């Protein structure tokens, strides 16, 4: 009986297998019989979608199957209406994995493409790709009530993308063209092959200013999700990036790039992307970066991108190397409860001299020739909560080990201790020389200035000057918060130390190079006891601009009040302190009667009240309110008056308090 039952079960299984095979053969047979019709229907569906959703014409002159899973397309054209053609391919042959298609995945096995182009054209404000930049409404509606799972989304997108990369590929004469209102760049793929995981290509890059022949070689294994590719110039010289130089005024070049993708996987709900990238002899030139080429001889980034359901990050195990400088970056964007941005940078213990010689050429010109002894390590911790901006974390720490500057470079900070010639640079124009020292009759030692001057200027410019080491962390935090909220550099955090370094050793150009040099030079100045605080303040008072072609407190006292710095009263010092940010525009603070405008008088009163609250003024100093304020020097000729000027200009300084920001 059991034997009979076993036979019956085997017969049933065999019958089921035969039925399944018959159904499968019927499906395959039906597909083969109707496939040309199905292909044309699919192309018609694409054409209709292009017309209705993207206002574009999609046409294929001839389409047919080649074998069971091969498709041949001829004269494929995608042309937006009333705009230049976006895509034109003469011949395209591809084969698709039938079994993957059967389970719902599209996976290309081979691709052969001959002669064609893809072009992005902008004429005036009209772009031929505008319609394809619109967000898909269906995607916007999807998951509208739930958060995006970053790990799942990234894995799904990359998997689909890699499935579209064939394991065998042959491309000939395919051009990518860019025409941005006459700024043109052509990238011609003369030949690109992928055979047995080996990638080879010959690419010509041409713009209005240069032409290059590049080669891309290496390993490309889309199914195992690995790649190891090098890009180099077949001609002599460096590789230049097309289009960006004309479009963004960014000139850049490099000798070679090595890109490695070692691992792409999703485990335990987290998505990992691991590998490394190297670049040699990178040259960058942009007016916002520096006034000359910035050169990084060798850079390597060992990366690990890590994505979870509610975060995107560069993992702490990643390493960035710039010449001999190695640092561990950590960046994260989190959305679990609030929207939080995190940045951590760690430089492990290294020799100070290795750091100096590794600074990119062109970015730190004032450090060339500098020598140092000892070691240091550095850590930066930054955290910004979009919903709680005032809880910002900004913690910068540098730990020193026998660190000492043994030789200064171009910016010799020790010159602040002696006599020197200072020349301001305004709009790249060198101004007249100012002798800092006894040879200058207007030079004024600190103890020969009115005591009110120091109190007023420190209150407006740097209240904690005698206590900080060049930087004020809280000021940095407030500056970062305001800049993030306004999405622009709306506020700085400049101390007197920073202003002094900027004036004496650097230009006034607003570049990344100048700001980075300023930060490093200030740190060295303030943390190596190069100059005393009193000497720094004395030099500062004697070189800063206090009016049009007016430099130093000696010239300023005479220009405005026909006095010496020692003779200045509180009213006059309040005025001088307020005009430091915009000294060349001092005349606009006065009305046509020669009096301070309301806003200027209110600022002056606010400053006085602030100094009173901080205990910087004695009760008897309040007598200044009853004293008239006069401009008696050459400055009065800059003020536009309604009537001819008298020998003195009275200013009504009585006003109600109105807070304002220094």
C-alpha positions as CSV (number, residue, x, y, z in Angstrom):
1,X,0.0,0.0,0.0
2,X,2.8,2.4,0.9
3,X,4.6,1.5,-2.3
4,X,1.5,2.2,-4.3
5,X,1.0,5.6,-2.6
6,X,4.6,6.5,-3.3
7,X,4.1,5.7,-7.0
8,X,1.0,7.7,-7.0
9,X,2.8,10.8,-5.5
10,X,5.6,10.4,-8.0
11,X,3.1,10.3,-10.8
12,X,1.4,13.4,-9.5
13,X,4.7,15.3,-9.2
14,X,5.7,14.2,-12.7
15,X,2.3,15.3,-14.0
16,X,2.6,18.7,-12.3
17,X,6.1,19.1,-13.7
18,X,4.9,18.3,-17.2
19,X,2.0,20.8,-16.8
20,X,4.3,23.5,-15.6
21,X,6.7,22.8,-18.4
22,X,3.9,22.9,-20.9
23,X,2.6,26.3,-19.5
24,X,6.2,27.6,-19.5
25,X,6.7,26.5,-23.1
26,X,3.3,28.0,-24.0
27,X,4.2,31.3,-22.4
28,X,7.6,31.4,-24.1
29,X,6.1,30.3,-27.4
30,X,3.4,33.0,-27.0
31,X,6.0,35.5,-26.2
32,X,8.1,34.6,-29.2
33,X,5.1,34.6,-31.5
34,X,3.8,38.0,-30.2
35,X,7.1,39.6,-29.2
36,X,7.4,42.0,-32.1
37,X,3.9,43.2,-31.4
38,X,4.7,43.5,-27.7
39,X,7.9,45.4,-28.4
40,X,6.1,47.9,-30.7
41,X,3.4,48.4,-28.0
42,X,6.1,49.0,-25.4
43,X,7.8,51.6,-27.6
44,X,4.4,53.2,-28.4
45,X,3.8,53.4,-24.6
46,X,7.2,55.1,-24.1
47,X,6.4,57.5,-27.0
48,X,3.1,58.4,-25.5
49,X,4.6,59.0,-22.1
50,X,7.3,61.2,-23.6
51,X,4.7,63.3,-25.4
52,X,2.2,63.7,-22.5
53,X,4.5,64.1,-19.5
54,X,7.7,65.5,-21.1
55,X,6.4,67.3,-24.2
56,X,8.9,65.4,-26.3
57,X,8.9,63.3,-29.4
58,X,10.4,59.8,-29.0
59,X,10.8,57.8,-32.2
60,X,12.5,54.5,-33.3
61,X,12.8,53.9,-37.0
62,X,13.1,50.2,-36.7
63,X,12.9,47.7,-33.8
64,X,13.1,44.0,-33.8
65,X,14.1,41.0,-31.6
66,X,17.4,39.1,-32.2
67,X,17.1,35.6,-30.8
68,X,15.2,35.0,-27.5
69,X,16.5,38.0,-25.5
70,X,18.2,40.3,-27.9
71,X,16.7,43.6,-29.1
72,X,17.9,45.7,-32.1
73,X,16.9,49.4,-32.3
74,X,17.8,51.8,-35.2
75,X,17.6,55.6,-35.3
76,X,16.5,56.2,-31.8
77,X,15.6,59.9,-31.3
78,X,14.4,61.9,-28.3
79,X,13.6,65.5,-29.2
80,X,11.8,67.9,-26.9
81,X,9.3,70.1,-28.8
82,X,10.6,73.5,-29.6
83,X,14.1,72.6,-28.4
84,X,17.3,70.9,-29.6
85,X,17.4,67.1,-29.9
86,X,18.4,65.5,-26.6
87,X,19.4,62.0,-27.9
88,X,20.1,60.5,-31.3
89,X,21.5,56.9,-31.6
90,X,22.0,55.3,-35.0
91,X,22.2,51.7,-33.8
92,X,21.6,50.1,-30.4
93,X,21.7,46.3,-29.8
94,X,21.1,44.9,-26.3
95,X,20.3,41.6,-24.7
96,X,18.4,41.1,-21.5
97,X,18.6,38.3,-18.9
98,X,15.3,36.4,-19.6
99,X,15.1,34.8,-16.2
100,X,15.7,38.1,-14.4
101,X,13.0,39.7,-16.6
102,X,10.7,36.8,-15.7
103,X,11.0,37.7,-11.9
104,X,10.6,41.4,-12.6
105,X,14.2,42.6,-12.8
106,X,15.7,44.3,-15.9
107,X,19.3,43.2,-16.2
108,X,21.3,43.9,-19.3
109,X,23.7,41.2,-20.5
110,X,25.2,42.9,-23.5
111,X,25.2,46.3,-25.2
112,X,26.4,47.4,-28.6
113,X,26.0,51.0,-29.5
114,X,27.2,52.7,-32.7
115,X,27.3,56.3,-33.6
116,X,25.2,58.8,-31.8
117,X,25.1,61.7,-29.4
118,X,23.5,63.0,-26.2
119,X,23.5,66.8,-25.9
120,X,22.5,69.3,-23.3
121,X,21.7,72.7,-24.8
122,X,20.8,75.9,-23.1
123,X,19.8,78.9,-25.2
124,X,19.0,82.0,-23.2
125,X,16.8,80.5,-20.5
126,X,15.5,77.6,-22.6
127,X,17.0,74.2,-21.8
128,X,16.4,71.1,-23.9
129,X,16.4,69.0,-20.8
130,X,14.1,71.2,-18.6
131,X,11.1,68.9,-18.8
132,X,13.1,65.9,-17.5
133,X,14.2,67.8,-14.3
134,X,10.6,67.9,-13.0
135,X,9.9,65.7,-10.1
136,X,7.7,62.7,-10.7
137,X,4.4,63.4,-9.0
138,X,3.9,59.8,-8.3
139,X,7.2,59.7,-6.4
140,X,6.2,62.8,-4.4
141,X,2.9,61.2,-3.4
142,X,4.5,57.9,-2.6
143,X,5.5,57.6,1.1
144,X,4.2,61.1,1.8
145,X,3.2,60.0,5.3
146,X,6.4,58.1,6.1
147,X,10.1,58.8,6.3
148,X,12.5,57.7,3.6
149,X,14.5,54.6,4.4
150,X,17.9,55.8,3.2
151,X,19.5,52.4,3.3
152,X,16.8,50.7,1.4
153,X,16.4,53.5,-1.1
154,X,20.2,53.7,-1.9
155,X,20.5,49.9,-2.2
156,X,17.5,49.7,-4.5
157,X,18.7,52.6,-6.7
158,X,22.3,51.3,-7.0
159,X,21.2,47.7,-7.6
160,X,18.9,48.9,-10.5
161,X,21.7,51.0,-11.9
162,X,24.3,48.2,-11.8
163,X,21.8,45.9,-13.5
164,X,21.7,48.4,-16.3
165,X,25.5,48.0,-16.7
166,X,26.0,45.1,-19.2
167,X,28.7,42.5,-18.6
168,X,29.7,42.8,-22.3
169,X,29.7,46.2,-23.9
170,X,31.0,47.8,-27.1
171,X,30.4,51.5,-27.7
172,X,31.8,53.4,-30.7
173,X,31.4,57.0,-31.7
174,X,29.1,58.2,-28.9
175,X,29.4,61.9,-28.1
176,X,28.2,63.8,-25.0
177,X,27.8,67.5,-25.9
178,X,27.2,70.6,-23.7
179,X,26.3,74.0,-25.1
180,X,25.5,76.5,-22.4
181,X,24.8,79.7,-24.3
182,X,28.0,79.3,-26.4
183,X,30.1,77.7,-23.7
184,X,30.7,74.3,-25.3
185,X,32.3,71.0,-24.4
186,X,32.3,67.7,-26.3
187,X,33.2,64.3,-24.8
188,X,33.6,61.8,-27.6
189,X,33.7,58.2,-26.7
190,X,35.6,56.9,-29.7
191,X,35.7,53.4,-28.3
192,X,34.7,51.8,-25.0
193,X,34.6,48.0,-24.4
194,X,33.9,45.8,-21.5
195,X,34.9,42.2,-22.1
196,X,35.5,39.6,-19.4
197,X,35.3,42.3,-16.7
198,X,38.2,44.3,-18.4
199,X,37.3,47.9,-19.3
200,X,39.1,49.8,-22.0
201,X,38.3,53.1,-23.6
202,X,39.6,56.0,-25.7
203,X,37.9,59.3,-25.1
204,X,38.5,62.7,-26.7
205,X,37.6,65.8,-24.8
206,X,37.4,69.1,-26.7
207,X,36.4,72.6,-25.8
208,X,37.0,76.0,-27.3
209,X,40.4,76.2,-25.6
210,X,41.8,72.7,-25.5
211,X,41.7,69.1,-26.9
212,X,42.8,66.0,-25.1
213,X,42.8,62.2,-25.6
214,X,42.1,60.3,-22.4
215,X,42.1,56.6,-21.5
216,X,40.0,54.8,-19.0
217,X,41.1,51.3,-18.1
218,X,40.6,48.7,-15.3
219,X,38.2,46.2,-13.8
220,X,34.5,46.6,-14.0
221,X,32.3,43.8,-12.5
222,X,28.8,45.0,-12.1
223,X,27.3,41.7,-11.0
224,X,29.8,41.3,-8.1
225,X,29.6,45.1,-7.5
226,X,33.3,45.8,-7.8
227,X,35.4,48.2,-9.9
228,X,39.0,49.4,-10.1
229,X,39.4,52.0,-12.8
230,X,42.2,54.5,-13.7
231,X,41.8,57.6,-15.9
232,X,44.9,59.2,-17.4
233,X,46.0,61.3,-20.3
234,X,47.3,59.5,-23.4
235,X,49.0,62.8,-24.5
236,X,51.6,64.6,-22.5
237,X,50.4,66.9,-19.7
238,X,47.6,67.0,-17.2
239,X,44.0,66.2,-17.6
240,X,41.8,69.3,-17.7
241,X,38.1,69.4,-16.7
242,X,36.0,70.7,-19.6
243,X,33.1,73.3,-19.3
244,X,33.6,74.2,-15.6
245,X,36.5,76.6,-16.5
246,X,34.2,78.7,-18.7
247,X,31.0,78.2,-16.8
248,X,32.3,78.7,-13.2
249,X,35.7,80.3,-13.7
250,X,37.1,77.2,-12.1
251,X,40.3,76.0,-13.7
252,X,41.3,72.5,-12.6
253,X,43.6,69.7,-13.8
254,X,45.2,66.5,-12.5
255,X,47.6,63.8,-13.8
256,X,45.5,60.8,-13.0
257,X,42.6,59.4,-11.0
258,X,42.3,55.9,-9.5
259,X,38.8,54.9,-8.4
260,X,38.1,51.7,-6.5
261,X,34.8,50.2,-5.4
262,X,35.5,47.2,-3.1
263,X,32.2,46.4,-1.5
264,X,28.5,47.3,-2.0
265,X,26.1,45.5,0.4
266,X,23.1,45.8,2.7
267,X,23.3,43.9,6.0
268,X,21.3,44.3,9.2
269,X,19.3,47.2,7.7
270,X,22.4,49.3,6.9
271,X,23.9,50.0,3.4
272,X,27.7,50.0,3.0
273,X,29.7,51.4,0.1
274,X,33.5,50.9,0.6
275,X,36.5,51.7,-1.6
276,X,39.1,54.3,-2.2
277,X,40.0,57.1,-4.6
278,X,43.3,58.8,-5.4
279,X,44.3,61.8,-7.4
280,X,47.8,63.1,-8.3
281,X,49.0,66.6,-8.9
282,X,45.6,68.3,-8.5
283,X,45.7,71.9,-9.6
284,X,42.7,74.2,-8.8
285,X,42.4,77.9,-9.6
286,X,39.4,80.0,-8.6
287,X,39.2,83.7,-7.4
288,X,37.2,82.5,-4.3
289,X,39.9,80.0,-3.4
290,X,43.2,81.8,-3.9
291,X,44.9,84.2,-6.2
292,X,47.1,81.5,-7.7
293,X,47.0,77.8,-8.5
294,X,46.4,75.6,-5.4
295,X,48.4,72.3,-5.8
296,X,47.9,69.0,-4.0
297,X,50.6,66.6,-5.1
298,X,48.9,63.5,-3.8
299,X,45.5,62.9,-2.2
300,X,43.8,59.6,-1.2
301,X,40.4,59.0,0.2
302,X,39.6,55.6,1.8
303,X,35.9,55.9,2.1
304,X,33.1,54.0,3.8
305,X,29.6,55.4,3.1
306,X,27.2,54.1,5.6
307,X,23.4,54.6,5.4
308,X,20.7,53.5,7.8
309,X,17.0,53.9,7.8
310,X,17.3,57.4,9.2
311,X,20.8,58.6,8.6
312,X,23.4,59.1,5.9
313,X,27.1,59.3,6.9
314,X,30.8,59.0,6.0
315,X,31.9,56.5,8.6
316,X,34.6,57.3,11.1
317,X,36.8,54.5,9.7
318,X,37.3,56.6,6.5
319,X,40.7,58.3,6.0
320,X,41.6,61.3,4.0
321,X,45.3,61.9,3.1
322,X,46.7,65.1,1.7
323,X,50.4,64.7,1.1
324,X,51.7,63.6,4.6
325,X,48.6,64.9,6.4
326,X,46.2,62.1,7.4
327,X,42.8,62.8,9.0
328,X,39.7,60.9,9.9
329,X,36.5,62.6,8.8
330,X,33.0,61.8,10.0
331,X,30.0,63.5,8.5
332,X,26.4,62.6,9.2
333,X,22.9,63.7,8.3
334,X,20.3,62.3,10.8
335,X,16.5,62.4,10.8
336,X,15.5,60.1,13.6
337,X,13.9,62.7,15.8
338,X,15.2,66.1,14.6
339,X,17.2,67.1,11.5
340,X,20.8,67.0,12.7
341,X,24.1,67.7,10.9
342,X,27.3,66.4,12.3
343,X,31.0,66.9,11.4
344,X,34.0,65.5,13.2
345,X,37.6,65.8,12.1
346,X,40.5,64.1,13.8
347,X,44.2,64.4,12.9
348,X,46.1,61.8,14.8
349,X,49.4,62.7,16.4
350,X,51.9,63.9,13.7
351,X,55.1,65.9,13.3
352,X,54.5,69.6,13.0
353,X,57.1,69.9,10.2
354,X,55.3,67.2,8.2
355,X,52.1,69.2,8.5
356,X,53.8,72.4,7.3
357,X,55.4,70.8,4.3
358,X,52.2,69.1,3.4
359,X,50.1,72.3,3.2
360,X,48.9,72.7,-0.4
361,X,51.1,75.0,-2.5
362,X,49.3,78.3,-3.3
363,X,46.9,78.0,-0.4
364,X,49.4,78.8,2.4
365,X,52.0,81.0,0.7
366,X,52.9,82.8,4.0
367,X,53.9,79.5,5.5
368,X,56.5,78.7,2.8
369,X,59.9,78.3,4.5
370,X,58.4,77.9,8.0
371,X,60.0,75.3,10.2
372,X,58.8,73.7,13.4
373,X,59.6,71.1,16.0
374,X,57.4,68.8,18.1
375,X,54.1,67.0,17.5
376,X,50.5,67.8,17.7
377,X,47.0,66.2,17.3
378,X,43.7,67.9,16.5
379,X,40.0,67.2,17.0
380,X,37.0,69.2,15.8
381,X,33.4,68.4,16.9
382,X,30.5,70.2,15.2
383,X,26.8,69.5,15.6
384,X,23.9,71.5,14.3
385,X,20.2,70.7,15.1
386,X,18.0,72.4,12.5
387,X,15.1,72.6,14.9
388,X,17.3,73.7,17.9
389,X,19.9,76.0,16.3
390,X,21.1,77.6,19.5
391,X,22.2,74.2,20.9
392,X,25.0,74.3,18.3
393,X,28.2,72.4,19.3
394,X,31.5,73.8,18.1
395,X,34.5,72.3,19.9
396,X,38.0,72.7,18.4
397,X,41.0,71.3,20.3
398,X,44.7,71.1,19.5
399,X,47.0,69.2,21.8
400,X,50.7,70.1,21.6
401,X,53.8,68.1,22.4
402,X,57.0,70.2,22.5
403,X,55.6,72.3,19.7
404,X,57.8,75.2,18.7
405,X,58.3,77.4,15.7
406,X,62.0,77.5,14.9
407,X,61.8,79.6,11.7
408,X,59.1,81.8,10.3
409,X,58.2,81.9,6.6
410,X,57.1,84.8,4.5
411,X,54.9,86.1,7.4
412,X,57.5,86.8,10.1
413,X,55.3,87.5,13.1
414,X,58.2,88.7,15.2
415,X,58.3,91.9,13.2
416,X,55.4,93.2,15.3
417,X,57.9,93.7,18.1
418,X,60.0,96.2,16.2
419,X,59.7,99.1,13.8
420,X,58.4,98.3,10.3
421,X,56.6,99.9,7.4
422,X,52.9,99.1,6.9
423,X,51.1,99.5,3.6
424,X,47.5,98.8,3.3
425,X,46.1,97.2,0.2
426,X,42.6,98.3,-0.9
427,X,41.1,96.8,-4.0
428,X,44.5,95.4,-5.0
429,X,46.0,98.9,-4.8
430,X,49.0,99.4,-2.5
431,X,48.4,102.5,-0.3
432,X,51.0,105.0,1.0
433,X,53.6,103.7,3.5
434,X,53.0,104.1,7.2
435,X,56.0,103.9,9.5
436,X,55.2,102.0,12.6
437,X,57.7,103.4,15.1
438,X,59.3,106.5,16.6
439,X,60.3,107.9,13.2
440,X,56.6,108.6,12.5
441,X,55.6,111.8,14.4
442,X,52.0,110.5,14.4
443,X,52.9,107.1,16.0
444,X,51.4,107.0,19.5
445,X,52.5,104.6,22.3
446,X,49.6,103.0,24.2
447,X,50.2,104.9,27.4
448,X,49.9,108.2,25.4
449,X,46.4,107.5,24.2
450,X,43.2,108.6,26.0
451,X,42.1,105.8,28.4
452,X,38.6,106.1,27.0
453,X,39.9,105.0,23.5
454,X,40.9,101.6,24.6
455,X,37.7,101.0,26.6
456,X,35.5,102.1,23.7
457,X,37.3,100.2,20.9
458,X,37.6,97.0,22.9
459,X,33.9,97.2,23.8
460,X,32.9,97.5,20.1
461,X,35.6,95.3,18.5
462,X,36.8,92.7,21.1
463,X,35.7,92.9,24.7
464,X,37.7,89.8,25.8
465,X,40.9,90.7,23.9
466,X,43.2,90.4,27.0
467,X,41.7,87.0,27.9
468,X,41.3,85.0,24.7
469,X,43.9,83.3,22.6
470,X,43.0,84.8,19.3
471,X,39.5,83.3,18.9
472,X,36.2,83.4,20.8
473,X,34.3,80.1,20.6
474,X,31.0,81.7,21.5
475,X,31.4,84.3,18.8
476,X,32.2,81.5,16.3
477,X,29.1,79.7,17.3
478,X,26.8,82.7,16.9
479,X,28.5,83.5,13.6
480,X,27.9,80.0,12.3
481,X,24.3,80.0,13.5
482,X,23.5,83.3,11.7
483,X,25.3,82.2,8.5
484,X,23.4,79.0,8.4
485,X,20.1,80.6,9.0
486,X,20.7,83.4,6.4
487,X,22.4,80.9,4.0
488,X,25.2,83.4,3.4
489,X,28.2,84.8,5.2
490,X,26.2,87.5,7.0
491,X,28.3,87.7,10.1
492,X,32.0,87.1,11.0
493,X,33.7,86.5,14.3
494,X,36.8,88.6,13.9
495,X,38.9,89.5,17.0
496,X,41.5,92.3,17.2
497,X,44.2,89.6,16.8
498,X,42.6,88.5,13.5
499,X,42.2,92.0,12.3
500,X,45.9,92.7,13.1
501,X,47.2,89.7,11.3
502,X,44.9,90.4,8.3
503,X,46.1,94.0,8.0
504,X,49.8,93.5,8.6
505,X,50.5,90.2,6.9
506,X,47.7,89.4,4.5
507,X,45.7,91.1,1.8
508,X,42.0,92.1,2.0
509,X,41.0,89.6,-0.7
510,X,38.0,87.5,0.3
511,X,39.4,84.1,-0.5
512,X,39.5,80.7,1.3
513,X,43.3,80.9,1.2
514,X,43.4,84.2,3.1
515,X,40.9,83.1,5.7
516,X,42.8,79.8,6.4
517,X,46.1,81.6,6.6
518,X,44.6,84.1,9.0
519,X,43.3,81.4,11.3
520,X,46.7,79.6,11.5
521,X,48.8,82.8,11.8
522,X,46.6,84.0,14.6
523,X,46.9,80.7,16.4
524,X,50.7,80.9,16.2
525,X,50.8,84.5,17.2
526,X,48.6,84.0,20.3
527,X,49.8,80.6,21.5
528,X,53.6,81.0,21.1
529,X,54.0,84.3,23.0
530,X,55.4,86.0,20.0
531,X,54.0,89.5,20.9
532,X,52.5,90.8,24.1
533,X,48.8,91.8,24.1
534,X,49.7,95.4,24.9
535,X,52.1,95.6,21.9
536,X,49.4,94.0,19.6
537,X,46.9,96.6,20.7
538,X,49.4,99.5,20.3
539,X,50.2,98.4,16.7
540,X,46.5,97.9,15.9
541,X,45.7,101.5,17.0
542,X,48.5,102.9,14.9
543,X,47.8,101.1,11.6
544,X,44.0,100.7,11.2
545,X,42.1,102.9,8.8
546,X,40.0,105.6,10.5
547,X,38.9,107.5,7.4
548,X,39.7,108.1,3.7
549,X,43.5,107.8,3.6
550,X,43.6,108.3,7.4
551,X,45.8,105.6,9.2
552,X,46.5,105.3,12.9
553,X,45.1,107.1,15.9
554,X,47.6,110.0,15.6
555,X,46.2,111.0,12.1
556,X,42.6,110.2,13.1
557,X,42.7,112.5,16.2
558,X,44.0,115.4,14.1
559,X,41.7,114.7,11.1
560,X,38.5,114.8,13.1
561,X,39.3,116.9,16.2
562,X,42.6,118.7,15.8
563,X,43.8,117.0,18.9
564,X,46.5,114.5,20.1
565,X,45.3,111.0,21.0
566,X,45.9,111.8,24.7
567,X,43.4,114.7,24.5
568,X,40.4,112.8,23.2
569,X,37.3,112.9,25.5
570,X,34.7,110.2,25.9
571,X,32.4,111.6,23.2
572,X,35.2,111.6,20.6
573,X,36.4,108.1,21.6
574,X,32.8,106.8,21.3
575,X,32.6,108.2,17.8
576,X,36.0,106.8,16.7
577,X,35.1,103.4,18.0
578,X,31.8,103.3,16.1
579,X,33.3,104.2,12.7
580,X,36.0,101.4,12.6
581,X,33.9,99.0,10.5
582,X,33.2,101.6,7.8
583,X,35.7,104.4,8.2
584,X,35.4,105.7,4.6
585,X,31.7,106.2,5.0
586,X,31.8,108.3,8.2
587,X,30.3,111.4,6.5
588,X,27.0,109.6,6.0
589,X,26.3,109.5,9.7
590,X,25.7,113.3,9.6
591,X,22.6,115.1,8.4
592,X,22.7,118.4,6.3
593,X,22.9,120.4,9.5
594,X,26.1,118.7,10.6
595,X,24.4,116.7,13.4
596,X,24.6,113.0,13.9
597,X,21.6,111.2,12.4
598,X,19.2,109.6,14.9
599,X,20.5,106.1,14.3
600,X,24.2,107.2,14.9
601,X,23.2,109.1,18.1
602,X,21.3,106.1,19.4
603,X,24.2,103.8,18.7
604,X,26.5,106.1,20.7
605,X,24.1,106.1,23.7
606,X,23.7,102.3,23.5
607,X,27.5,101.9,23.6
608,X,27.7,104.2,26.6
609,X,25.0,102.3,28.5
610,X,26.8,99.0,27.6
611,X,30.1,100.3,29.0
612,X,28.3,101.5,32.2
613,X,26.8,98.1,32.7
614,X,30.2,96.5,32.4
615,X,31.7,98.9,34.9
616,X,34.1,100.6,32.4
617,X,32.9,104.1,33.2
618,X,32.8,106.0,36.4
619,X,29.7,108.1,37.5
620,X,31.6,111.3,36.8
621,X,32.0,110.2,33.2
622,X,28.3,110.9,32.6
623,X,29.2,114.6,32.2
624,X,30.0,113.8,28.5
625,X,26.2,113.9,27.8
626,X,26.1,117.6,28.5
627,X,29.2,118.4,26.5
628,X,28.8,119.5,22.9
629,X,30.4,117.2,20.2
630,X,32.5,119.0,17.6
631,X,34.2,117.9,14.4
632,X,36.8,120.6,13.9
633,X,39.4,119.0,11.6
634,X,39.7,118.3,7.9
635,X,36.9,115.7,8.2
636,X,34.2,118.4,8.3
637,X,34.9,119.2,4.6
638,X,33.6,115.7,3.7
639,X,30.2,116.4,5.3
640,X,27.5,117.9,2.9
641,X,25.9,120.8,4.7
642,X,22.8,122.8,3.8
643,X,24.4,126.0,4.8
644,X,28.1,127.1,4.9
645,X,29.9,125.4,7.7
646,X,30.9,127.3,10.8
647,X,34.0,126.6,12.8
648,X,32.3,124.0,14.8
649,X,29.6,121.4,14.2
650,X,27.4,120.8,17.3
651,X,25.9,117.3,17.5
652,X,23.0,116.4,19.6
653,X,23.9,113.2,21.3
654,X,20.8,112.9,23.4
655,X,18.6,110.0,22.3
656,X,16.7,107.0,23.6
657,X,18.4,103.7,23.8
658,X,18.0,101.3,20.9
659,X,20.0,98.1,20.9
660,X,22.2,97.5,17.8
661,X,24.8,94.9,16.9
662,X,28.5,95.6,16.9
